[in-house]
């Protein structure tokens, strides 16, 4: 596999996006260099991608690595998922990567999380294979991705009810709005501030985003309207309706193309 940088314009866009969040000052490039196997891509996910990082937010890096053939055909189980957490430049950073074959398999499931990682505009490292995966992403989108966002929203809402923190509440709204937007447009959009311009949402969300920016685990005491539970329930109904009316297919259409890409990338290594 030939590792290359993105086109100049794409590279400037990615650096600009990282810079807008203050992430260009972190030595994230050395993270890539430290990996035992080539990385196909590494992007920033989590609260930075969702548009509501706090001053003390950690940096969530997600990506794909490429194992050599020998590790896949030997007696030992391959190291298909790797995770590492460390403090870099005074900021807690974690990196989780999957081998290309495993990641391609996750893409074929109704898993919005991996698609958000793949399509994140906060690009730390990219290659030709990343570009090809991105081009295939529309072919894995289905109406069943609504289930992913519905389930994620339910989990985060229960966490908010337990802790009272703003972070899981914003995650709840973000998941539902991303799901609605995906069902209506066929596009994955993970940034909550951007979603507010695309999907009708409660008017108090910008205030909650601003409040959460002050501290990662800030509670919503005195900030969360009593109508929040009803607003969440209403968005669930909007998502249900959007799923019923969506033009997205029932199943992915690019399984063979993904399989070909995995084989080609592995052999070219």
Buried (B, 14 or more C-beta within 10 A) or exposed (E): BEBEEBEEEBEEBBEEBBEEBEBEEBEBEEBBEEBEBBBBBBBBBBBBBBBBBBEEBBBBBBBBBBBEEEBEEEEEEBEBEBEEEEEEEEBEBBBBBBBBBBBBBBBBBBBBBBBBBBBBBBBBBBBBBBBBBBEBBBBBBBBBBBBBBBEBBBEBBEBBEEBBBBBBBBBBBBBBBBBBBBBBBEEBBBBBEBBBEBBEBBEBBEEBBEBBBEBBEBBBEEBBBEEBEEBBEBBBEBBBEBBEEBEBEEEBEBBEBBBEBBEEBBEEB
